[in-house]
Amino acid sequence: CRWRDIGVAARNMEVYGPLLEAVFRRDGIPAYISRRSDILEKPVLTMVLSAVDAVTGGFEYEDVFRCLKTGMAGISAAECDMLENYVIRTGARGYRTYSRLFTRRTEEMQGNAEGSEQAEEKTMERLNRIRQQFMDAVEILHMGSQEKAGDYVSHLYDFLEQNQVQQKLLNYQQQFEKEGDLSRAREYAQIYRDR
Protein backbone atom coordinates (compact mmCIF):
# COMPACT_ATOMS: atom_id res chain seq x y z
CA CYS A 1 0.00 0.00 0.00
CA ARG A 2 1.30 3.48 -0.90
CA TRP A 3 0.51 6.79 0.81
CA ARG A 4 -1.35 8.03 -2.25
CA ASP A 5 -3.71 5.05 -2.01
CA ILE A 6 -5.06 6.21 1.34
CA GLY A 7 -7.82 8.78 1.78
CA VAL A 8 -9.12 10.48 4.90
CA ALA A 9 -12.56 12.07 5.05
CA ALA A 10 -13.72 14.54 7.66
CA ARG A 11 -17.10 16.10 8.28
CA ASN A 12 -15.73 19.63 8.68
CA MET A 13 -12.34 20.41 7.13
CA GLU A 14 -12.35 23.89 8.66
CA VAL A 15 -12.11 22.25 12.08
CA TYR A 16 -10.18 19.05 11.39
CA GLY A 17 -7.98 20.11 8.46
CA PRO A 18 -5.31 21.96 10.48
CA LEU A 19 -5.20 19.13 13.05
CA LEU A 20 -4.79 16.49 10.33
CA GLU A 21 -2.06 18.54 8.65
CA ALA A 22 -0.16 18.89 11.93
CA VAL A 23 -0.37 15.18 12.74
CA PHE A 24 0.63 14.10 9.23
CA ARG A 25 3.54 16.55 9.19
CA ARG A 26 4.70 15.42 12.65
CA ASP A 27 4.65 11.76 11.58
CA GLY A 28 6.28 12.42 8.20
CA ILE A 29 3.23 11.39 6.20
CA PRO A 30 2.87 13.24 2.90
CA ALA A 31 -0.63 14.62 2.66
CA TYR A 32 -2.68 16.79 0.38
CA ILE A 33 -5.74 18.17 2.10
CA SER A 34 -8.33 19.30 -0.39
CA ARG A 35 -10.41 22.22 0.71
CA ARG A 36 -11.99 25.12 -1.02
CA SER A 37 -10.15 28.39 -1.01
CA ASP A 38 -11.02 31.67 -2.60
CA ILE A 39 -8.69 32.10 -5.55
CA LEU A 40 -9.39 35.83 -5.50
CA GLU A 41 -7.51 36.04 -2.19
CA LYS A 42 -4.27 34.90 -3.81
CA PRO A 43 -1.67 37.67 -4.28
CA VAL A 44 -1.26 36.99 -7.99
CA LEU A 45 -4.92 37.56 -8.79
CA THR A 46 -5.09 40.56 -6.50
CA MET A 47 -2.11 42.00 -8.38
CA VAL A 48 -3.64 41.36 -11.80
CA LEU A 49 -7.11 42.64 -10.92
CA SER A 50 -5.85 45.72 -9.09
CA ALA A 51 -3.41 46.54 -11.93
CA VAL A 52 -6.30 46.36 -14.40
CA ASP A 53 -8.43 48.45 -12.02
CA ALA A 54 -5.63 51.03 -11.68
CA VAL A 55 -5.20 51.37 -15.42
CA THR A 56 -8.89 51.43 -16.27
CA GLY A 57 -9.94 53.43 -13.20
CA GLY A 58 -7.56 56.35 -13.48
CA PHE A 59 -4.76 55.21 -11.15
CA GLU A 60 -6.71 55.76 -7.97
CA TYR A 61 -4.84 55.36 -4.69
CA GLU A 62 -6.67 52.18 -3.58
CA ASP A 63 -6.07 50.33 -6.86
CA VAL A 64 -2.40 51.29 -7.14
CA PHE A 65 -1.51 50.26 -3.61
CA ARG A 66 -3.65 47.12 -3.61
CA CYS A 67 -1.49 46.05 -6.56
CA LEU A 68 1.81 47.08 -4.98
CA LYS A 69 1.09 45.56 -1.57
CA THR A 70 0.74 42.06 -3.01
CA GLY A 71 4.52 41.86 -3.10
CA MET A 72 4.38 40.59 -6.68
CA ALA A 73 5.02 43.88 -8.47
CA GLY A 74 8.77 43.78 -7.86
CA ILE A 75 8.64 46.63 -5.36
CA SER A 76 9.74 46.02 -1.78
CA ALA A 77 7.52 46.77 1.21
CA ALA A 78 9.81 49.66 2.21
CA GLU A 79 9.62 51.14 -1.29
CA CYS A 80 5.87 50.69 -1.32
CA ASP A 81 5.60 52.51 2.02
CA MET A 82 7.79 55.33 0.77
CA LEU A 83 5.71 55.77 -2.38
CA GLU A 84 2.47 55.49 -0.43
CA ASN A 85 3.54 58.18 2.03
CA TYR A 86 4.47 60.48 -0.86
CA VAL A 87 1.18 59.85 -2.68
CA ILE A 88 -0.87 60.48 0.48
CA ARG A 89 0.98 63.71 1.27
CA THR A 90 0.87 65.09 -2.28
CA GLY A 91 -2.51 63.69 -3.34
CA ALA A 92 -0.97 62.18 -6.48
CA ARG A 93 -3.71 60.59 -8.60
CA GLY A 94 -4.34 59.76 -12.22
CA TYR A 95 -2.48 58.35 -15.18
CA ARG A 96 -1.02 61.71 -16.10
CA THR A 97 0.57 62.11 -12.66
CA TYR A 98 2.06 58.59 -12.60
CA SER A 99 3.30 58.80 -16.19
CA ARG A 100 5.41 61.91 -15.49
CA LEU A 101 8.27 62.56 -13.10
CA PHE A 102 7.22 63.40 -9.57
CA THR A 103 8.48 66.90 -8.81
CA ARG A 104 6.35 68.06 -5.91
CA ARG A 105 8.22 68.17 -2.59
CA THR A 106 6.51 67.25 0.66
CA GLU A 107 6.83 69.31 3.84
CA GLU A 108 9.04 66.59 5.35
CA MET A 109 11.51 66.90 2.46
CA GLN A 110 11.61 70.67 2.71
CA GLY A 111 12.00 70.58 6.49
CA ASN A 112 15.47 69.01 6.41
CA ALA A 113 18.43 71.06 7.61
CA GLU A 114 21.76 71.58 5.88
CA GLY A 115 22.33 69.43 2.83
CA SER A 116 18.60 69.15 2.39
CA GLU A 117 18.74 69.85 -1.33
CA GLN A 118 20.88 66.77 -1.89
CA ALA A 119 18.66 64.67 0.39
CA GLU A 120 15.54 65.96 -1.39
CA GLU A 121 17.06 65.16 -4.75
CA LYS A 122 17.98 61.62 -3.68
CA THR A 123 14.50 61.06 -2.27
CA MET A 124 12.87 62.34 -5.46
CA GLU A 125 15.15 60.13 -7.58
CA ARG A 126 14.22 57.10 -5.50
CA LEU A 127 10.49 57.92 -5.64
CA ASN A 128 10.67 58.37 -9.41
CA ARG A 129 12.53 55.09 -9.81
CA ILE A 130 9.78 53.31 -7.84
CA ARG A 131 7.05 55.16 -9.78
CA GLN A 132 8.69 54.21 -13.08
CA GLN A 133 9.07 50.59 -12.00
CA PHE A 134 5.34 50.46 -11.25
CA MET A 135 4.46 52.15 -14.54
CA ASP A 136 6.72 49.77 -16.47
CA ALA A 137 4.86 46.88 -14.85
CA VAL A 138 1.33 48.10 -15.70
CA GLU A 139 1.80 50.27 -18.79
CA ILE A 140 1.14 47.33 -21.09
CA LEU A 141 -2.43 47.22 -19.77
CA HIS A 142 -3.09 50.85 -20.78
CA MET A 143 -5.05 50.47 -24.01
CA GLY A 144 -7.32 52.52 -26.18
CA SER A 145 -11.08 52.10 -25.96
CA GLN A 146 -11.27 51.01 -29.61
CA GLU A 147 -9.25 47.83 -29.15
CA LYS A 148 -10.87 44.44 -29.60
CA ALA A 149 -11.34 41.78 -26.91
CA GLY A 150 -8.50 39.72 -28.37
CA ASP A 151 -6.17 42.68 -27.96
CA TYR A 152 -7.12 42.97 -24.29
CA VAL A 153 -6.42 39.29 -23.74
CA SER A 154 -3.10 39.59 -25.54
CA HIS A 155 -2.12 42.59 -23.41
CA LEU A 156 -3.11 40.75 -20.24
CA TYR A 157 -0.99 37.74 -21.24
CA ASP A 158 1.93 40.07 -22.03
CA PHE A 159 1.45 41.68 -18.60
CA LEU A 160 1.74 38.27 -16.94
CA GLU A 161 4.83 37.40 -18.97
CA GLN A 162 6.52 40.77 -18.47
CA ASN A 163 6.00 40.59 -14.71
CA GLN A 164 7.24 36.99 -14.57
CA VAL A 165 4.10 35.85 -12.78
CA GLN A 166 4.63 32.18 -13.61
CA GLN A 167 8.14 32.25 -12.11
CA LYS A 168 6.90 34.05 -8.99
CA LEU A 169 4.20 31.42 -8.52
CA LEU A 170 6.79 28.68 -8.95
CA ASN A 171 8.93 30.39 -6.28
CA TYR A 172 5.93 30.47 -3.90
CA GLN A 173 5.22 26.80 -4.66
CA GLN A 174 8.83 25.80 -3.93
CA GLN A 175 8.86 27.85 -0.73
CA PHE A 176 5.69 26.12 0.50
CA GLU A 177 7.11 22.70 -0.42
CA LYS A 178 10.28 23.51 1.51
CA GLU A 179 8.15 24.49 4.53
CA GLY A 180 6.16 21.25 4.21
CA ASP A 181 2.93 23.06 3.32
CA LEU A 182 2.01 20.74 0.44
CA SER A 183 -1.57 21.93 0.28
CA ARG A 184 -0.59 25.52 -0.47
CA ALA A 185 2.20 24.35 -2.75
CA ARG A 186 -0.32 22.46 -4.86
CA GLU A 187 -2.68 25.47 -4.90
CA TYR A 188 0.05 27.69 -6.29
CA ALA A 189 1.06 25.04 -8.81
CA GLN A 190 -2.50 25.06 -10.17
CA ILE A 191 -2.96 28.83 -10.50
CA TYR A 192 -0.87 29.29 -13.64
CA ARG A 193 0.15 26.57 -16.01
CA ASP A 194 1.69 27.28 -19.39
CA ARG A 195 -0.04 24.82 -21.67
Accessible surface in RSA format (square Angstrom, percent):
REM  Atomic radii and reference values for relative SASA: ProtOr
REM  Chains: A
REM  Algorithm: Lee & Richards
REM  Probe-radius: 1.40
REM  Slices: 20
REM RES _ NUM      All-atoms   Total-Side   Main-Chain    Non-polar    All polar
REM                ABS   REL    ABS   REL    ABS   REL    ABS   REL    ABS   REL
RES CYS A   1   147.17 111.3  59.80  66.7  87.38 205.3  47.04 119.2 100.13 108.0
RES ARG A   2   141.29  59.3 135.95  69.3   5.34  12.7  66.04  90.3  75.25  45.6
RES TRP A   3   136.69  54.9 123.58  59.8  13.10  30.8 100.34  53.5  36.34  59.0
RES ARG A   4   187.27  78.6 148.88  75.9  38.39  91.4  73.87 101.0 113.40  68.7
RES ASP A   5    86.22  60.4  49.81  49.6  36.41  86.1  25.04  58.9  61.17  61.0
RES ILE A   6    98.55  56.1  73.50  54.8  25.04  60.4  77.70  56.0  20.84  56.6
RES GLY A   7    72.27  89.1   0.00   N/A  72.27  89.1  38.74 106.3  33.52  75.1
RES VAL A   8    88.61  58.3  51.62  46.7  36.99  89.1  55.50  48.2  33.12  89.8
RES ALA A   9   104.35  95.9  68.91 106.3  35.44  80.6  74.53 105.0  29.81  79.0
RES ALA A  10    34.86  32.0   6.68  10.3  28.17  64.1  15.39  21.7  19.46  51.6
RES ARG A  11   240.03 100.8 195.00  99.4  45.03 107.2  79.60 108.8 160.43  97.2
RES ASN A  12    63.10  43.5  59.19  57.2   3.92   9.4  17.23  41.5  45.87  44.3
RES MET A  13    45.88  23.8  40.22  26.6   5.66  13.5  36.67  31.2   9.21  12.2
RES GLU A  14   136.53  78.4 116.92  88.5  19.61  46.7  54.27 105.0  82.26  67.2
RES VAL A  15    93.85  61.8  75.88  68.7  17.97  43.3  80.85  70.2  13.00  35.3
RES TYR A  16   102.93  48.1 102.93  58.6   0.00   0.0  56.03  42.1  46.90  57.8
RES GLY A  17     0.00   0.0   0.00   N/A   0.00   0.0   0.00   0.0   0.00   0.0
RES PRO A  18    76.01  55.4  69.75  63.6   6.26  22.8  71.21  58.8   4.81  29.9
RES LEU A  19   108.54  60.4 103.00  73.7   5.54  13.9 107.38  75.4   1.16   3.1
RES LEU A  20    37.90  21.1  37.90  27.1   0.00   0.0  37.90  26.6   0.00   0.0
RES GLU A  21    36.58  21.0  32.74  24.8   3.84   9.2  12.72  24.6  23.86  19.5
RES ALA A  22    53.36  49.1  46.62  71.9   6.74  15.3  49.81  70.1   3.55   9.4
RES VAL A  23    49.42  32.5  48.68  44.1   0.74   1.8  49.42  42.9   0.00   0.0
RES PHE A  24    37.25  18.6  37.25  23.1   0.00   0.0  37.25  22.6   0.00   0.0
RES ARG A  25   126.14  53.0 105.89  54.0  20.25  48.2  56.59  77.3  69.56  42.2
RES ARG A  26   176.74  74.2 139.35  71.0  37.40  89.0  78.62 107.4  98.13  59.5
RES ASP A  27    77.57  54.3  47.01  46.8  30.56  72.3  20.77  48.9  56.80  56.6
RES GLY A  28    60.03  74.0   0.00   N/A  60.03  74.0  37.04 101.6  22.99  51.5
RES ILE A  29    42.36  24.1  36.23  27.0   6.13  14.8  36.84  26.5   5.52  15.0
RES PRO A  30    71.66  52.2  54.35  49.5  17.31  62.9  60.53  50.0  11.13  69.2
RES ALA A  31    27.80  25.6  10.50  16.2  17.30  39.3  18.85  26.6   8.94  23.7
RES TYR A  32    88.44  41.3  59.24  33.7  29.20  76.0  37.65  28.3  50.79  62.6
RES ILE A  33    12.07   6.9   8.25   6.1   3.82   9.2  10.91   7.9   1.16   3.2
RES SER A  34    79.23  67.0  62.51  83.4  16.72  38.5  29.22  62.2  50.02  70.1
RES ARG A  35    77.89  32.7  51.57  26.3  26.32  62.7  34.34  46.9  43.55  26.4
RES ARG A  36   234.08  98.3 209.26 106.7  24.82  59.1  87.74 119.9 146.34  88.7
RES SER A  37    58.05  49.1  25.75  34.4  32.30  74.4  26.08  55.5  31.97  44.8
RES ASP A  38    72.69  50.9  58.79  58.5  13.90  32.9  26.77  63.0  45.92  45.8
RES ILE A  39    87.08  49.6  85.00  63.3   2.08   5.0  85.47  61.5   1.61   4.4
RES LEU A  40   104.46  58.2  93.94  67.2  10.52  26.4  94.01  66.0  10.45  28.1
RES GLU A  41   132.91  76.3 105.62  79.9  27.29  65.0  40.38  78.1  92.53  75.5
RES LYS A  42    27.80  13.6  27.39  16.8   0.41   1.0   7.50   6.7  20.30  21.6
RES PRO A  43    33.69  24.6  30.25  27.6   3.44  12.5  33.69  27.8   0.00   0.0
RES VAL A  44     4.12   2.7   4.12   3.7   0.00   0.0   4.12   3.6   0.00   0.0
RES LEU A  45    43.34  24.1  43.34  31.0   0.00   0.0  43.34  30.4   0.00   0.0
RES THR A  46    31.58  22.5  28.74  29.1   2.84   6.8  22.10  29.7   9.48  14.3
RES MET A  47     1.75   0.9   1.75   1.2   0.00   0.0   0.12   0.1   1.63   2.2
RES VAL A  48    13.34   8.8  13.34  12.1   0.00   0.0  13.34  11.6   0.00   0.0
RES LEU A  49    80.96  45.1  80.67  57.7   0.28   0.7  80.75  56.7   0.21   0.6
RES SER A  50     0.00   0.0   0.00   0.0   0.00   0.0   0.00   0.0   0.00   0.0
RES ALA A  51     0.00   0.0   0.00   0.0   0.00   0.0   0.00   0.0   0.00   0.0
RES VAL A  52    48.67  32.0  48.14  43.6   0.53   1.3  48.67  42.3   0.00   0.0
RES ASP A  53    56.21  39.4  54.24  54.0   1.96   4.6   9.20  21.6  47.01  46.9
RES ALA A  54     0.00   0.0   0.00   0.0   0.00   0.0   0.00   0.0   0.00   0.0
RES VAL A  55    14.54   9.6   3.78   3.4  10.76  25.9   3.78   3.3  10.76  29.2
RES THR A  56   102.21  72.7  63.87  64.8  38.33  91.4  58.60  78.7  43.60  65.9
RES GLY A  57    39.80  49.1   0.00   N/A  39.80  49.1  27.99  76.8  11.81  26.4
RES GLY A  58    30.93  38.1   0.00   N/A  30.93  38.1  27.53  75.6   3.40   7.6
RES PHE A  59     0.97   0.5   0.66   0.4   0.31   0.8   0.66   0.4   0.31   0.9
RES GLU A  60    75.13  43.1  75.13  56.8   0.00   0.0  25.62  49.5  49.51  40.4
RES TYR A  61    46.03  21.5  45.87  26.1   0.17   0.4  32.18  24.2  13.85  17.1
RES GLU A  62   113.73  65.3 106.56  80.6   7.18  17.1  60.97 117.9  52.77  43.1
RES ASP A  63    22.70  15.9  22.70  22.6   0.00   0.0   0.21   0.5  22.49  22.4
RES VAL A  64     0.00   0.0   0.00   0.0   0.00   0.0   0.00   0.0   0.00   0.0
RES PHE A  65     4.60   2.3   4.33   2.7   0.27   0.7   4.60   2.8   0.00   0.0
RES ARG A  66    96.49  40.5  86.46  44.1  10.03  23.9  54.55  74.6  41.93  25.4
RES CYS A  67     1.67   1.3   1.67   1.9   0.00   0.0   0.00   0.0   1.67   1.8
RES LEU A  68     2.21   1.2   0.00   0.0   2.21   5.6   0.00   0.0   2.21   6.0
RES LYS A  69   122.58  59.8  89.05  54.6  33.53  79.8  59.57  53.6  63.00  67.1
RES THR A  70    21.09  15.0   4.10   4.2  16.99  40.5  11.62  15.6   9.47  14.3
RES GLY A  71    52.97  65.3   0.00   N/A  52.97  65.3  26.67  73.2  26.30  58.9
RES MET A  72     1.45   0.8   1.13   0.7   0.32   0.8   1.45   1.2   0.00   0.0
RES ALA A  73     7.32   6.7   1.38   2.1   5.94  13.5   1.71   2.4   5.61  14.9
RES GLY A  74    46.64  57.5   0.00   N/A  46.64  57.5  33.03  90.7  13.61  30.5
RES ILE A  75     7.44   4.2   0.00   0.0   7.44  17.9   0.80   0.6   6.65  18.0
RES SER A  76    58.91  49.8  44.08  58.8  14.83  34.2  51.83 110.4   7.09   9.9
RES ALA A  77    80.41  73.9  65.50 101.1  14.90  33.9  72.27 101.8   8.14  21.6
RES ALA A  78    65.24  60.0  52.84  81.5  12.40  28.2  57.90  81.5   7.34  19.4
RES GLU A  79    23.06  13.2  23.06  17.4   0.00   0.0   3.07   5.9  19.99  16.3
RES CYS A  80     4.36   3.3   4.36   4.9   0.00   0.0   3.24   8.2   1.13   1.2
RES ASP A  81    76.06  53.3  75.21  74.9   0.86   2.0  21.48  50.6  54.58  54.4
RES MET A  82    43.33  22.4  35.45  23.5   7.88  18.8  38.90  33.1   4.43   5.9
RES LEU A  83     0.00   0.0   0.00   0.0   0.00   0.0   0.00   0.0   0.00   0.0
RES GLU A  84    19.35  11.1  19.35  14.6   0.00   0.0   3.08   6.0  16.27  13.3
RES ASN A  85    71.72  49.5  71.58  69.2   0.14   0.3   9.00  21.7  62.72  60.6
RES TYR A  86     9.06   4.2   5.99   3.4   3.07   8.0   5.85   4.4   3.21   4.0
RES VAL A  87     0.00   0.0   0.00   0.0   0.00   0.0   0.00   0.0   0.00   0.0
RES ILE A  88   101.39  57.7  81.52  60.7  19.86  47.9  83.93  60.4  17.45  47.4
RES ARG A  89   124.26  52.2  91.53  46.7  32.73  77.9  33.69  46.0  90.58  54.9
RES THR A  90    14.11  10.0   4.37   4.4   9.73  23.2   5.55   7.5   8.56  12.9
RES GLY A  91    42.27  52.1   0.00   N/A  42.27  52.1  24.93  68.4  17.35  38.8
RES ALA A  92     8.98   8.3   2.64   4.1   6.35  14.4   8.83  12.4   0.15   0.4
RES ARG A  93    98.47  41.3  87.26  44.5  11.21  26.7  35.50  48.5  62.97  38.2
RES GLY A  94    19.93  24.6   0.00   N/A  19.93  24.6  19.93  54.7   0.00   0.0
RES TYR A  95    71.95  33.6  68.53  39.0   3.41   8.9  48.76  36.6  23.19  28.6
RES ARG A  96   158.74  66.7 156.29  79.7   2.46   5.8  63.94  87.4  94.80  57.5
RES THR A  97    50.46  35.9  41.41  42.0   9.06  21.6  25.91  34.8  24.55  37.1
RES TYR A  98     0.16   0.1   0.16   0.1   0.00   0.0   0.00   0.0   0.16   0.2
RES SER A  99    47.33  40.0  18.77  25.0  28.56  65.8  14.32  30.5  33.01  46.3
RES ARG A 100   132.38  55.6 127.06  64.8   5.32  12.7  53.27  72.8  79.10  47.9
RES LEU A 101   122.88  68.4 106.17  76.0  16.71  42.0 106.17  74.6  16.71  45.0
RES PHE A 102    10.08   5.0   3.96   2.5   6.11  15.9   6.81   4.1   3.27   9.3
RES THR A 103   101.09  71.9  88.19  89.4  12.90  30.7  57.96  77.8  43.13  65.2
RES ARG A 104   144.82  60.8 136.58  69.6   8.25  19.6  57.87  79.1  86.95  52.7
RES ARG A 105    68.67  28.8  53.45  27.2  15.22  36.2  17.91  24.5  50.76  30.8
RES THR A 106    11.84   8.4   6.40   6.5   5.45  13.0   8.48  11.4   3.36   5.1
RES GLU A 107   149.16  85.6 138.33 104.7  10.83  25.8  51.89 100.4  97.27  79.4
RES GLU A 108    98.74  56.7  84.22  63.7  14.52  34.6  65.25 126.2  33.49  27.3
RES MET A 109    16.14   8.4  13.91   9.2   2.24   5.3  16.13  13.7   0.01   0.0
RES GLN A 110   109.56  61.3  86.68  63.4  22.87  54.5  27.17  57.8  82.39  62.5
RES GLY A 111    65.25  80.5   0.00   N/A  65.25  80.5  35.14  96.4  30.11  67.4
RES ASN A 112    72.77  50.2  56.59  54.7  16.18  39.0  14.79  35.6  57.98  56.0
RES ALA A 113    86.58  79.6  63.00  97.2  23.58  53.6  77.99 109.8   8.59  22.8
RES GLU A 114   181.72 104.3 142.64 107.9  39.08  93.0  64.95 125.6 116.76  95.3
RES GLY A 115    43.88  54.1   0.00   N/A  43.88  54.1  30.77  84.4  13.11  29.4
RES SER A 116    23.33  19.7  21.25  28.4   2.09   4.8   0.87   1.9  22.46  31.5
RES GLU A 117   144.08  82.7 139.47 105.5   4.61  11.0  51.21  99.1  92.87  75.8
RES GLN A 118   140.03  78.3 135.04  98.7   4.99  11.9  47.48 101.1  92.55  70.2
RES ALA A 119    40.30  37.1  33.25  51.3   7.04  16.0  38.92  54.8   1.37   3.6
RES GLU A 120    22.44  12.9  21.79  16.5   0.65   1.5   1.07   2.1  21.37  17.4
RES GLU A 121    83.66  48.0  83.66  63.3   0.00   0.0  36.19  70.0  47.47  38.8
RES LYS A 122   152.23  74.3 147.04  90.2   5.19  12.4  91.27  82.2  60.96  64.9
RES THR A 123    39.94  28.4  36.95  37.5   2.99   7.1  15.10  20.3  24.84  37.5
RES MET A 124     5.26   2.7   5.16   3.4   0.09   0.2   5.26   4.5   0.00   0.0
RES GLU A 125   109.71  63.0 100.33  75.9   9.38  22.3  41.35  80.0  68.36  55.8
RES ARG A 126   103.02  43.3  98.72  50.3   4.30  10.2  33.94  46.4  69.08  41.9
RES LEU A 127     2.18   1.2   2.18   1.6   0.00   0.0   2.18   1.5   0.00   0.0
RES ASN A 128    17.81  12.3  16.41  15.9   1.40   3.4   9.07  21.8   8.74   8.4
RES ARG A 129   117.45  49.3 108.71  55.4   8.74  20.8  76.83 105.0  40.62  24.6
RES ILE A 130     0.00   0.0   0.00   0.0   0.00   0.0   0.00   0.0   0.00   0.0
RES ARG A 131     6.62   2.8   6.57   3.3   0.05   0.1   0.05   0.1   6.57   4.0
RES GLN A 132    77.79  43.5  77.79  56.9   0.00   0.0  36.20  77.1  41.58  31.5
RES GLN A 133    60.35  33.7  54.64  39.9   5.70  13.6  29.47  62.7  30.88  23.4
RES PHE A 134     0.17   0.1   0.17   0.1   0.00   0.0   0.17   0.1   0.00   0.0
RES MET A 135     5.78   3.0   5.72   3.8   0.05   0.1   5.78   4.9   0.00   0.0
RES ASP A 136    77.16  54.1  70.54  70.2   6.62  15.7  27.15  63.9  50.02  49.9
RES ALA A 137     9.80   9.0   7.04  10.9   2.76   6.3   9.62  13.6   0.17   0.5
RES VAL A 138     0.91   0.6   0.91   0.8   0.00   0.0   0.91   0.8   0.00   0.0
RES GLU A 139    69.83  40.1  67.02  50.7   2.81   6.7  45.71  88.4  24.12  19.7
RES ILE A 140    44.85  25.5  33.81  25.2  11.04  26.6  43.35  31.2   1.51   4.1
RES LEU A 141     6.16   3.4   4.01   2.9   2.15   5.4   4.01   2.8   2.15   5.8
RES HIS A 142    75.07  41.0  55.92  38.9  19.15  49.0  29.61  30.5  45.46  52.9
RES MET A 143    40.84  21.1  11.28   7.5  29.56  70.4  16.22  13.8  24.62  32.6
RES GLY A 144    40.83  50.4   0.00   N/A  40.83  50.4  34.53  94.7   6.31  14.1
RES SER A 145   100.49  84.9  67.29  89.8  33.20  76.5  50.51 107.6  49.98  70.0
RES GLN A 146   165.33  92.5 139.80 102.2  25.53  60.8  64.22 136.7 101.12  76.7
RES GLU A 147    58.06  33.3  42.47  32.1  15.58  37.1  24.37  47.1  33.69  27.5
RES LYS A 148   157.77  77.0 151.42  92.9   6.34  15.1 104.05  93.7  53.72  57.2
RES ALA A 149    79.01  72.6  67.56 104.3  11.45  26.0  70.63  99.5   8.38  22.2
RES GLY A 150    50.66  62.5   0.00   N/A  50.66  62.5  39.12 107.4  11.54  25.8
RES ASP A 151    59.49  41.7  58.26  58.0   1.23   2.9   4.86  11.4  54.64  54.5
RES TYR A 152    84.89  39.6  82.03  46.7   2.86   7.5  64.93  48.8  19.96  24.6
RES VAL A 153   102.09  67.2 100.14  90.7   1.95   4.7 101.54  88.2   0.55   1.5
RES SER A 154    56.78  48.0  49.95  66.7   6.83  15.7  28.14  59.9  28.63  40.1
RES HIS A 155    49.37  27.0  49.34  34.3   0.03   0.1  37.12  38.3  12.25  14.3
RES LEU A 156    62.00  34.5  62.00  44.4   0.00   0.0  62.00  43.5   0.00   0.0
RES TYR A 157   100.83  47.1  98.93  56.3   1.90   5.0  80.97  60.8  19.86  24.5
RES ASP A 158    57.06  40.0  54.94  54.7   2.12   5.0   9.13  21.5  47.93  47.8
RES PHE A 159     1.78   0.9   1.78   1.1   0.00   0.0   1.78   1.1   0.00   0.0
RES LEU A 160    33.87  18.9  32.90  23.5   0.97   2.4  32.93  23.1   0.95   2.5
RES GLU A 161    81.58  46.8  67.42  51.0  14.16  33.7  25.64  49.6  55.94  45.7
RES GLN A 162    86.84  48.6  55.58  40.6  31.27  74.4  42.57  90.6  44.28  33.6
RES ASN A 163    13.72   9.5   8.66   8.4   5.06  12.2   5.02  12.1   8.70   8.4
RES GLN A 164   116.58  65.2 109.72  80.2   6.87  16.4  24.88  53.0  91.70  69.6
RES VAL A 165     0.45   0.3   0.43   0.4   0.01   0.0   0.43   0.4   0.01   0.0
RES GLN A 166    67.18  37.6  64.66  47.3   2.52   6.0  25.07  53.4  42.11  31.9
RES GLN A 167    90.18  50.4  86.37  63.1   3.81   9.1  39.19  83.4  50.99  38.7
RES LYS A 168    46.09  22.5  44.49  27.3   1.60   3.8  39.27  35.3   6.82   7.3
RES LEU A 169     4.12   2.3   3.78   2.7   0.34   0.9   4.07   2.9   0.05   0.1
RES LEU A 170    72.66  40.5  69.89  50.0   2.77   7.0  71.92  50.5   0.74   2.0
RES ASN A 171    74.24  51.2  68.16  65.9   6.08  14.6  26.55  63.9  47.69  46.1
RES TYR A 172    56.43  26.3  55.40  31.5   1.03   2.7  36.48  27.4  19.95  24.6
RES GLN A 173    35.58  19.9  35.58  26.0   0.00   0.0   0.00   0.0  35.58  27.0
RES GLN A 174    93.28  52.2  88.63  64.8   4.66  11.1  29.70  63.2  63.58  48.2
RES GLN A 175    87.48  48.9  82.19  60.1   5.29  12.6  27.42  58.4  60.06  45.6
RES PHE A 176    11.50   5.8  11.50   7.1   0.00   0.0  11.50   7.0   0.00   0.0
RES GLU A 177    79.17  45.5  65.20  49.3  13.97  33.3  20.82  40.3  58.35  47.6
RES LYS A 178   187.04  91.2 149.40  91.7  37.64  89.6 102.75  92.5  84.29  89.8
RES GLU A 179    99.61  57.2  72.52  54.9  27.09  64.5  45.01  87.1  54.60  44.6
RES GLY A 180    32.14  39.6   0.00   N/A  32.14  39.6  21.33  58.5  10.82  24.2
RES ASP A 181    33.91  23.8  32.09  31.9   1.82   4.3  10.10  23.8  23.81  23.7
RES LEU A 182    69.68  38.8  64.37  46.0   5.31  13.4  64.72  45.5   4.96  13.3
RES SER A 183     8.18   6.9   7.01   9.4   1.17   2.7   3.22   6.9   4.95   6.9
RES ARG A 184   107.84  45.3 107.84  55.0   0.00   0.0  28.45  38.9  79.38  48.1
RES ALA A 185     3.08   2.8   2.91   4.5   0.17   0.4   3.08   4.3   0.00   0.0
RES ARG A 186   110.22  46.3 105.25  53.7   4.96  11.8  22.51  30.8  87.70  53.2
RES GLU A 187    33.31  19.1  29.58  22.4   3.73   8.9  19.91  38.5  13.40  10.9
RES TYR A 188     7.05   3.3   4.97   2.8   2.08   5.4   0.43   0.3   6.62   8.2
RES ALA A 189    29.55  27.2  20.94  32.3   8.61  19.6  24.62  34.7   4.93  13.1
RES GLN A 190    95.74  53.5  75.40  55.1  20.34  48.4  18.05  38.4  77.70  58.9
RES ILE A 191    38.29  21.8  10.40   7.7  27.88  67.2  12.54   9.0  25.75  69.9
RES TYR A 192    35.53  16.6  22.34  12.7  13.19  34.3  25.79  19.4   9.74  12.0
RES ARG A 193   126.68  53.2 104.14  53.1  22.54  53.7  37.42  51.1  89.26  54.1
RES ASP A 194    94.51  66.2  63.96  63.7  30.55  72.2  12.36  29.1  82.16  81.9
RES ARG A 195   234.01  98.3 161.14  82.1  72.87 173.5 103.09 140.9 130.91  79.3
END  Absolute sums over single chains surface
CHAIN  1 A    12565.5      10089.9       2475.5       6560.9       6004.6
END  Absolute sums over all chains
TOTAL         12565.5      10089.9       2475.5       6560.9       6004.6
